[in-house]
Amino acid sequence: MSEELLKLNKLYVDYKVKEGYLSAVKKVSFSINKGEIFAIVGESGCGKSTIAHSILRLLPEHNEIIKGNIFFNGEDLHEYTDKQLESIRGREIGMIFQNPLDSLNPVYTTGFQVAEGIMLDNVSKQEAWNRVINLYNDVKMPDAEKRAKSFPHELSGGMRQRVMIAMMLSRTPQLLIADEPTTALDVTIEAQILNIIKTLRDEYNTAVMLITHNFGLVAEVADKVAVMYAGEVVEQGTVFDIFDNPKHPYTKLLMKSLPRKAKSEGRLQTINGSVPRLTENKPGCRFENRCPYVMDICKIKDTERRIVTESHFFNCHLEKGGE
């Protein structure tokens, strides 16, 4: 039986704005097991990155209200002090941010920045440098020693992303959060980065939380998937559940909007309407204004969880979803 590593229990995140509070994340619950790749998919602005930042307490200070629990290895991270959480960041939970150029210091070589984290574990400078070269080789960095002595601006986007992956793996974390790890990369480099993540998962038994809006990536690497809309998880299951048997109306519409192999299959599906204003914290389904199956109850009552199988559920007032 798989061992649970991370568990979110009814997580709420509200940002303070002029109009009051913006409900960025509402009642999100899921768990990730050791050695598992868990994908969170959804449109831009649906709360994916907010969830990742809340796990490591990287949200803007004094501008948010967080409720719920985040358990890591059975301990609630919300009860940790800032100093205790520092021992978790990097060592136990690593994070690859969306833009590696923004995450790397332009005035230091990439190898120095990776070695800096390794030396936090009382490792000598020479040993840390040797480990940097080994890590660069692990992430398939061409001419590893030369690249380790290069500055971030001297590397391509794919190489910088490899540096970030090496940095996050330098202390062999149990969980790697990858926030849009292939953004702005061409398809060839994207495939290489995905292969690196899968290989490192197999070698280190590292669990991966993959945040993306690209269903192609999800189909390629994920074990489990959570589909998010407007701050809520609307459907969750294995990758086969979501692709072969989607239930929530939003998930079904997303599947119909994916590019097809043949032109003869017709035009892609579009989703009418727009995402609701999340400052209006009212009951009801957040997808009701765009749902083709909307009922009166959808506008006044929060959705109910419908269990399809032990691993597959969706939140909807329709018992069988969008069928």
Buried (B, 14 or more C-beta within 10 A) or exposed (E): EEEBBBBBBEBBBBBEEEEEBBBBBBBBBBBBBBBBBBBBBBBEEBBBBBBBBBBBBBBEEEEBEBEBBBBBBEEEBBEBEEEEBEEBBBBBBBBBBBBBBEBBEEEEBBBBBBBBBBBBEEBEEEEBBBBBBEBBEBBBBEEBEEBBEBBBEEBEBBBBBBBBBBBBBBBBBBBBBBBBBBBBBEEEBBBBBBEBBBEBBEEBEBBBBBBBBBBBBBBBBBBBBBBBBBBBBBBBBBBEBBBEBBBBBBBBBBBEEEEEEEEEEEEEEEBEEEBBEBBEEEEBBBBBBBBEBBEEBBEEEBBEEBEBEEEBBBBBBBEEBBE
